[in-house]
Amino acid sequence: MPRPLRIALVQPNIRDDMAENIAQVSALIRQAAATGAGFVATPENSSFMGRNAAASLAAGKPEAEHPALRAFRDLAAELKIWLLIGSISVREDGANRNANRSYLIDPAGAITAQYDKIHMFDVDLPNGEVFRESNTFAPGDASVLTTLPEAKLGLSICYDLRFPGLYRGLAQAGAEIISVPAAFTRNTGQAHWHVLLRARAIETGAFVVAPAMWGDHPGGRQTYGHSLIIDPWGRVLADAGEGVGIAVADIDLDQVAKARAQIPAWQNDPLYSKPTMPATKP
């Protein structure tokens, strides 16, 4: 028997006005829900993107007071959908950095799972762009597997994509769908976004859903867009391309078992010793 699920991804252009961002994302969520999708997902930084680290840090709100989380929980309950908020910036009591946190919300508006981004994007790009996420965000330290009514869902965020061990672990724990909400830079997105996401799907034999940010943002940042839904064989089922909008696909979760039966590499990890680095001269 097929196990169908319609998935819709939201692709906004987030800036540094939280109220306007909440309104934009909410409108796109409504558009996505109107397609009949039972599971809707938004990208990383769904409530705010500041012009610098100080602005982004200041925008973090405690979970209980976060206007975006409250608005999106109410919207999930109104629309009666499962809603993944790719991430928002959450300030913990006494912390000097925020958490970059993803939330899964059920059709009653309750939070059923959350995940803090583990890998921080600290890099100097050849085009002159400099990113130091660790100045703003404290990294998480635990992977998260949760459940939708139809499937087990593994959570990740953006730069996590470059660390395949995380995804292998999620698949081995039973993930049939893996989410990768992101705000991928335009430069690296053009080179790596599609190929890395397809590789993660193939390696894990899971569906990969990757809602992405698009456009120009404060501080000169540019993001790539191209929200993707990819099947366990690595085929792209939906691509939002450039611009603000949504991507929608109908999936059959039975394809997970079929893909894994054909190539069971996701579970065939032998024990082996890692190479030792040669001694360096002083």
One Martini backbone bead per residue (centre of mass of N, CA, C, O) as a GRO file, in nm:
protein
  282
    1MET     BB    1   0.094   0.037   0.024
    2PRO     BB    2   0.077   0.350  -0.004
    3ARG     BB    3   0.256   0.652   0.142
    4PRO     BB    4   0.121   0.946   0.142
    5LEU     BB    5   0.262   1.291   0.088
    6ARG     BB    6   0.225   1.637   0.118
    7ILE     BB    7   0.470   1.883   0.034
    8ALA     BB    8   0.567   2.217   0.157
    9LEU     BB    9   0.770   2.497   0.061
   10VAL     BB   10   0.919   2.790   0.191
   11GLN     BB   11   1.022   3.107   0.004
   12PRO     BB   12   1.175   3.372   0.130
   13ASN     BB   13   1.249   3.730   0.216
   14ILE     BB   14   1.456   3.815   0.464
   15ARG     BB   15   1.481   4.068   0.712
   16ASP     BB   16   1.489   4.346   0.971
   17ASP     BB   17   1.162   4.284   1.006
   18MET     BB   18   0.972   4.090   1.194
   19ALA     BB   19   0.680   4.159   1.123
   20GLU     BB   20   0.713   4.133   0.815
   21ASN     BB   21   0.818   3.842   0.816
   22ILE     BB   22   0.574   3.706   0.944
   23ALA     BB   23   0.375   3.791   0.722
   24GLN     BB   24   0.518   3.655   0.484
   25VAL     BB   25   0.532   3.362   0.590
   26SER     BB   26   0.230   3.329   0.648
   27ALA     BB   27   0.134   3.362   0.355
   28LEU     BB   28   0.296   3.114   0.249
   29ILE     BB   29   0.168   2.903   0.430
   30ARG     BB   30  -0.115   2.939   0.319
   31GLN     BB   31  -0.044   2.864   0.031
   32ALA     BB   32   0.057   2.579   0.100
   33ALA     BB   33  -0.204   2.471   0.240
   34ALA     BB   34  -0.391   2.513  -0.020
   35THR     BB   35  -0.264   2.244  -0.163
   36GLY     BB   36  -0.285   2.009   0.079
   37ALA     BB   37  -0.069   2.016   0.277
   38GLY     BB   38   0.050   1.843   0.574
   39PHE     BB   39   0.353   1.954   0.518
   40VAL     BB   40   0.532   2.239   0.638
   41ALA     BB   41   0.825   2.442   0.539
   42THR     BB   42   1.085   2.644   0.659
   43PRO     BB   43   1.354   2.830   0.691
   44GLU     BB   44   1.611   2.967   0.785
   45ASN     BB   45   1.551   3.254   0.936
   46SER     BB   46   1.218   3.319   0.958
   47SER     BB   47   1.237   3.623   1.128
   48PHE     BB   48   1.561   3.708   1.082
   49MET     BB   49   1.799   3.948   0.916
   50GLY     BB   50   2.085   4.100   0.978
   51ARG     BB   51   2.360   4.321   0.914
   52ASN     BB   52   2.470   4.187   1.185
   53ALA     BB   53   2.557   4.031   1.472
   54ALA     BB   54   2.427   4.233   1.668
   55ALA     BB   55   2.143   4.232   1.542
   56SER     BB   56   2.093   3.924   1.564
   57LEU     BB   57   2.130   3.902   1.868
   58ALA     BB   58   1.904   4.111   1.951
   59ALA     BB   59   1.664   3.934   1.810
   60GLY     BB   60   1.659   3.752   2.034
   61LYS     BB   61   1.414   3.539   2.193
   62PRO     BB   62   1.233   3.410   2.409
   63GLU     BB   63   1.031   3.153   2.372
   64ALA     BB   64   0.776   3.266   2.536
   65GLU     BB   65   0.814   3.564   2.356
   66HIS     BB   66   0.805   3.478   2.063
   67PRO     BB   67   0.639   3.606   1.793
   68ALA     BB   68   0.687   3.386   1.579
   69LEU     BB   69   0.612   3.132   1.735
   70ARG     BB   70   0.328   3.220   1.805
   71ALA     BB   71   0.224   3.265   1.515
   72PHE     BB   72   0.289   2.974   1.403
   73ARG     BB   73   0.122   2.814   1.602
   74ASP     BB   74  -0.150   2.943   1.532
   75LEU     BB   75  -0.143   2.866   1.229
   76ALA     BB   76  -0.132   2.559   1.254
   77ALA     BB   77  -0.405   2.541   1.403
   78GLU     BB   78  -0.581   2.678   1.188
   79LEU     BB   79  -0.476   2.482   0.937
   80LYS     BB   80  -0.405   2.191   1.022
   81ILE     BB   81  -0.077   2.155   1.044
   82TRP     BB   82   0.237   2.059   0.979
   83LEU     BB   83   0.514   2.257   1.120
   84LEU     BB   84   0.830   2.372   1.004
   85ILE     BB   85   1.062   2.567   1.166
   86GLY     BB   86   1.366   2.598   1.062
   87SER     BB   87   1.437   2.892   1.208
   88ILE     BB   88   1.516   3.062   1.516
   89SER     BB   89   1.602   3.312   1.749
   90VAL     BB   90   1.710   3.203   2.078
   91ARG     BB   91   1.694   3.308   2.416
   92GLU     BB   92   1.865   3.225   2.691
   93ASP     BB   93   1.911   3.222   3.010
   94GLY     BB   94   2.224   3.384   3.049
   95ALA     BB   95   2.301   3.406   2.760
   96ASN     BB   96   2.543   3.528   2.500
   97ARG     BB   97   2.380   3.339   2.306
   98ASN     BB   98   2.208   3.193   2.063
   99ALA     BB   99   1.967   2.986   1.922
  100ASN     BB  100   1.943   2.775   1.634
  101ARG     BB  101   1.599   2.694   1.598
  102SER     BB  102   1.397   2.414   1.551
  103TYR     BB  103   1.039   2.351   1.477
  104LEU     BB  104   0.778   2.126   1.564
  105ILE     BB  105   0.432   2.154   1.464
  106ASP     BB  106   0.117   2.086   1.530
  107PRO     BB  107  -0.235   2.106   1.460
  108ALA     BB  108  -0.255   2.240   1.771
  109GLY     BB  109   0.030   2.412   1.828
  110ALA     BB  110   0.239   2.211   1.922
  111ILE     BB  111   0.543   2.124   2.048
  112THR     BB  112   0.733   1.821   1.949
  113ALA     BB  113   1.009   1.960   1.845
  114GLN     BB  114   1.375   2.027   1.874
  115TYR     BB  115   1.662   2.205   1.713
  116ASP     BB  116   2.010   2.264   1.737
  117LYS     BB  117   2.252   2.384   1.573
  118ILE     BB  118   2.575   2.248   1.540
  119HIS     BB  119   2.699   2.387   1.286
  120MET     BB  120   2.921   2.648   1.227
  121PHE     BB  121   2.949   2.933   1.008
  122ASP     BB  122   3.300   2.970   0.964
  123VAL     BB  123   3.396   3.203   0.705
  124ASP     BB  124   3.609   3.278   0.416
  125LEU     BB  125   3.535   3.401   0.119
  126PRO     BB  126   3.658   3.472  -0.196
  127ASN     BB  127   3.445   3.730  -0.225
  128GLY     BB  128   3.468   3.851   0.099
  129GLU     BB  129   3.292   3.695   0.267
  130VAL     BB  130   3.193   3.694   0.620
  131PHE     BB  131   3.149   3.426   0.866
  132ARG     BB  132   3.022   3.422   1.231
  133GLU     BB  133   2.812   3.234   1.397
  134SER     BB  134   2.958   3.203   1.682
  135ASN     BB  135   2.891   3.504   1.771
  136THR     BB  136   2.564   3.433   1.796
  137PHE     BB  137   2.585   3.110   1.824
  138ALA     BB  138   2.510   2.823   1.994
  139PRO     BB  139   2.579   2.507   1.982
  140GLY     BB  140   2.470   2.213   1.948
  141ASP     BB  141   2.470   1.841   2.086
  142ALA     BB  142   2.208   1.712   1.925
  143SER     BB  143   2.032   1.491   1.771
  144VAL     BB  144   1.705   1.463   1.584
  145LEU     BB  145   1.422   1.247   1.629
  146THR     BB  146   1.100   1.233   1.481
  147THR     BB  147   0.733   1.267   1.430
  148LEU     BB  148   0.503   1.183   1.202
  149PRO     BB  149   0.227   1.021   1.107
  150GLU     BB  150   0.395   0.896   0.842
  151ALA     BB  151   0.691   0.965   0.979
  152LYS     BB  152   1.026   0.989   1.018
  153LEU     BB  153   1.217   1.277   1.149
  154GLY     BB  154   1.501   1.457   1.054
  155LEU     BB  155   1.716   1.709   1.190
  156SER     BB  156   1.836   2.016   1.034
  157ILE     BB  157   2.091   2.286   0.945
  158CYS     BB  158   2.244   2.375   0.674
  159TYR     BB  159   2.572   2.331   0.748
  160ASP     BB  160   2.521   2.033   0.818
  161LEU     BB  161   2.533   1.924   0.521
  162ARG     BB  162   2.869   1.889   0.542
  163PHE     BB  163   2.788   1.638   0.757
  164PRO     BB  164   2.720   1.311   0.694
  165GLY     BB  165   2.709   1.172   0.975
  166LEU     BB  166   2.441   1.288   1.070
  167TYR     BB  167   2.262   1.145   0.847
  168ARG     BB  168   2.338   0.856   0.902
  169GLY     BB  169   2.231   0.853   1.191
  170LEU     BB  170   1.936   0.917   1.120
  171ALA     BB  171   1.890   0.670   0.940
  172GLN     BB  172   1.972   0.450   1.153
  173ALA     BB  173   1.725   0.557   1.343
  174GLY     BB  174   1.474   0.594   1.096
  175ALA     BB  175   1.479   0.804   0.885
  176GLU     BB  176   1.266   0.917   0.602
  177ILE     BB  177   1.296   1.219   0.674
  178ILE     BB  178   1.494   1.516   0.585
  179SER     BB  179   1.579   1.826   0.716
  180VAL     BB  180   1.713   2.146   0.534
  181PRO     BB  181   1.715   2.428   0.647
  182ALA     BB  182   1.805   2.744   0.470
  183ALA     BB  183   2.085   3.008   0.407
  184PHE     BB  184   2.231   2.995   0.136
  185THR     BB  185   2.466   3.103  -0.041
  186ARG     BB  186   2.503   3.191  -0.362
  187ASN     BB  187   2.788   3.089  -0.414
  188THR     BB  188   2.758   2.796  -0.283
  189GLY     BB  189   2.489   2.714  -0.412
  190GLN     BB  190   2.575   2.696  -0.711
  191ALA     BB  191   2.788   2.460  -0.644
  192HIS     BB  192   2.636   2.261  -0.389
  193TRP     BB  193   2.333   2.223  -0.319
  194HIS     BB  194   2.228   1.993  -0.503
  195VAL     BB  195   2.454   1.779  -0.462
  196LEU     BB  196   2.435   1.748  -0.152
  197LEU     BB  197   2.136   1.672  -0.127
  198ARG     BB  198   2.146   1.426  -0.312
  199ALA     BB  199   2.357   1.275  -0.149
  200ARG     BB  200   2.197   1.249   0.117
  201ALA     BB  201   1.969   1.082  -0.006
  202ILE     BB  202   2.138   0.846  -0.115
  203GLU     BB  203   2.293   0.767   0.151
  204THR     BB  204   2.003   0.727   0.321
  205GLY     BB  205   1.726   0.666   0.173
  206ALA     BB  206   1.587   0.958   0.179
  207PHE     BB  207   1.400   1.217   0.221
  208VAL     BB  208   1.456   1.558   0.109
  209VAL     BB  209   1.397   1.872   0.282
  210ALA     BB  210   1.471   2.221   0.146
  211PRO     BB  211   1.420   2.506   0.276
  212ALA     BB  212   1.477   2.838   0.133
  213MET     BB  213   1.648   3.118   0.093
  214TRP     BB  214   1.593   3.445  -0.079
  215GLY     BB  215   1.821   3.693  -0.177
  216ASP     BB  216   1.841   4.007  -0.043
  217HIS     BB  217   2.022   4.140   0.241
  218PRO     BB  218   2.133   4.266   0.500
  219GLY     BB  219   2.478   4.341   0.456
  220GLY     BB  220   2.497   4.189   0.155
  221ARG     BB  221   2.341   3.940   0.156
  222GLN     BB  222   2.313   3.624  -0.033
  223THR     BB  223   2.066   3.399  -0.152
  224TYR     BB  224   1.970   3.107  -0.348
  225GLY     BB  225   1.748   2.909  -0.296
  226HIS     BB  226   1.609   2.626  -0.410
  227SER     BB  227   1.388   2.460  -0.308
  228LEU     BB  228   1.385   2.108  -0.201
  229ILE     BB  229   1.268   1.787  -0.330
  230ILE     BB  230   1.390   1.455  -0.248
  231ASP     BB  231   1.451   1.142  -0.324
  232PRO     BB  232   1.607   0.833  -0.241
  233TRP     BB  233   1.747   0.848  -0.550
  234GLY     BB  234   1.802   1.173  -0.612
  235ARG     BB  235   1.539   1.304  -0.707
  236VAL     BB  236   1.390   1.589  -0.825
  237LEU     BB  237   1.057   1.702  -0.745
  238ALA     BB  238   1.134   2.003  -0.636
  239ASP     BB  239   1.184   2.357  -0.752
  240ALA     BB  240   1.175   2.703  -0.670
  241GLY     BB  241   1.410   2.857  -0.732
  242GLU     BB  242   1.360   3.182  -0.788
  243GLY     BB  243   1.217   3.352  -0.548
  244VAL     BB  244   0.918   3.396  -0.417
  245GLY     BB  245   0.768   3.093  -0.262
  246ILE     BB  246   0.689   2.755  -0.365
  247ALA     BB  247   0.707   2.396  -0.294
  248VAL     BB  248   0.565   2.091  -0.443
  249ALA     BB  249   0.502   1.743  -0.325
  250ASP     BB  250   0.444   1.405  -0.392
  251ILE     BB  251   0.482   1.130  -0.175
  252ASP     BB  252   0.627   0.791  -0.125
  253LEU     BB  253   0.734   0.616   0.152
  254ASP     BB  254   0.796   0.336   0.015
  255GLN     BB  255   1.069   0.431  -0.123
  256VAL     BB  256   1.260   0.384   0.109
  257ALA     BB  257   1.264   0.074   0.122
  258LYS     BB  258   1.344   0.031  -0.175
  259ALA     BB  259   1.617   0.181  -0.172
  260ARG     BB  260   1.743   0.019   0.071
  261ALA     BB  261   1.728  -0.261  -0.068
  262GLN     BB  262   1.923  -0.190  -0.308
  263ILE     BB  263   2.100   0.015  -0.101
  264PRO     BB  264   2.249  -0.073   0.219
  265ALA     BB  265   2.482   0.133   0.308
  266TRP     BB  266   2.350   0.283   0.561
  267GLN     BB  267   2.409  -0.011   0.739
  268ASN     BB  268   2.728  -0.080   0.634
  269ASP     BB  269   2.928  -0.039   0.901
  270PRO     BB  270   3.240  -0.083   0.951
  271LEU     BB  271   3.516  -0.156   1.129
  272TYR     BB  272   3.774   0.101   1.148
  273SER     BB  273   4.069   0.253   1.110
  274LYS     BB  274   4.215   0.544   1.122
  275PRO     BB  275   4.423   0.749   1.003
  276THR     BB  276   4.742   0.858   1.058
  277MET     BB  277   4.927   1.119   1.127
  278PRO     BB  278   5.203   1.251   1.047
  279ALA     BB  279   5.473   1.361   1.168
  280THR     BB  280   5.588   1.676   1.259
  281LYS     BB  281   5.812   1.907   1.229
  282PRO     BB  282   5.941   2.163   1.433
   0.00000   0.00000   0.00000
